[in-house]
């Protein structure tokens, strides 16, 4: 079977409008042409796609299935056009970068800003993943560069140091844990947690460490960002574990930041790239920018 893209668009227009005439008008075609196209689709598939009704048409069960797949096809094509359009406007390169939430929330915005100042015609596809997924994506060439927070090595990847961070505990000023300068994670498990959404790397990380202690994380509420965690913790709704780098200056006014006395609280972010790969000038330039950012951060004035 061969499917004409115009036929799929026409079919979707008729389904969305619930009327052949209005669907034809939306596609700038004659109603007779639209009717003919749909009949040919039905003949090719060997089943009816539309049910004629007194006030228009509605998809049959087969029509619903076709519409669902047609929408995905059209959406993928539109995404392809969107991805290709910048090249017609002078874009010279594209780099796919996968990183964990910590890096995206804290370090990458400034570093990518510096990269774009030197390479304004490059486009970067940035996606958030957990570290194990990032490793797999870089190995399989689905990503050009990864930023991860795991210490394990991989024979097909080269690793470069990026930034050092640490996980800290946020508590309200009246929380009993406030009396401790450093807190063991086991001592935190008797309190409700404010956490990132299911699937976030740090959420999974904390659940696994709780499980290793034979306990469960009592998650009171899940939010989409670290600032939301800080605001909820400040109200006394629970405690939270976040990267120190993600804490904004205003966050510390209404809560306490305590050190986690756990070796895994130290987070060494690393850049990973395939050892054997095709030449890619902009990928290598981005790696250089990210690697140099440690020096830039150390030289920056601190309050």
DAGITA-V665134 format. One record per helix or strand of 3 or more residues. SS is the DSSP state (hx for helix, st for strand). FROM is the first residue (numbers start at 1). TO is the last residue. If there is no record, write none. Layout:
((SS,FROM,TO) (SS,FROM,TO))
//
This chain:
((hx,5,17) (hx,20,26) (hx,31,45) (st,50,53) (st,56,59) (hx,61,88) (st,93,99) (hx,101,106) (hx,108,118) (st,122,128) (hx,131,139) (st,145,148) (st,157,171) (hx,176,179) (hx,185,188) (st,193,196) (hx,201,212) (st,219,223) (hx,226,234) (st,239,243) (hx,244,246) (hx,249,253) (st,256,260) (hx,263,265) (st,266,274) (hx,281,299))
//
